[in-house]
Amino acid sequence: MKYDISSSIVTYKNNRTMLQNVVLSFLNTDLNVKLYIVDNSPTDEIQELCKDKRIKYIFNNTNVGFGAGHNIAIKKSLNLSKYHLVLNPDLYFKKGVLEEIYGFMQLNDDIGCNIMQGQPQIGFQLS
């Protein structure tokens, strides 16, 4: 695989500072990562936040929706990474969290989907 983890964020008229926080926190890792920013906004003004080579900016020029936006990124990341994170724009990671998630998934290959919300979760497997 080309990347350890890929991830996608779907935006629609999001707060620039909030978006910058999630982007910087995701990229603050020693892992080899790729971030897809799928912009459903009517203008491409956040494109300037996407200059890092680890970011792929996708401008839709229309609001295709949250799920459809993530599906665009997931299709692009197939065969490029073993793991893909679906992120919300108001999220951020503390240093080392991505490495923990990656390590956990590597050790638990029976997991098909892991949902993190900062509280205990009931896990499930997609088959």
Long-range contacts (C-beta under 8 A, 24 or more apart in sequence): 1-79, 1-80, 1-81, 1-82, 2-32, 2-34, 2-80, 2-81, 3-32, 3-33, 3-34, 3-77, 3-80, 3-81, 4-31, 4-32, 4-33, 4-81, 4-82, 4-83, 4-102, 5-31, 5-33, 5-34, 5-81, 5-83, 5-84, 5-85, 5-98, 5-101, 5-102, 6-33, 6-34, 6-35, 6-36, 6-73, 6-77, 6-80, 6-81, 6-83, 6-84, 6-85, 7-33, 7-34, 7-35, 7-36, 7-84, 7-85, 7-86, 7-87, 8-35, 8-36, 8-37, 8-38, 8-69, 8-70, 8-72, 8-73, 8-74, 8-77, 8-84, 8-85, 8-86, 8-87, 9-35, 9-36, 9-37, 9-38, 9-87, 9-88, 9-89, 10-38, 10-40, 10-66, 10-69, 10-70, 10-73, 10-89, 11-37, 11-38, 11-39, 11-40, 11-41, 11-46, 11-89, 12-39, 12-40, 12-41, 12-63, 13-41, 13-42, 14-41, 14-46, 14-89, 15-89, 16-46, 16-49, 18-89, 18-90, 19-46, 19-49, 19-89, 20-49, 21-92, 22-87, 22-88, 22-89, 22-90, 22-91, 22-92, 23-49, 23-50, 23-52, 23-55, 25-91, 25-92, 25-93, 25-94, 26-87, 26-93, 26-98, 27-52, 27-54, 27-55, 28-93, 28-95, 29-93, 29-95, 29-98, 29-99, 30-99, 31-98, 31-99, 31-102, 33-98, 34-77, 34-80, 34-81, 36-72, 36-73, 36-76, 36-77, 38-69, 38-70, 38-72, 38-73, 40-64, 40-65, 40-69
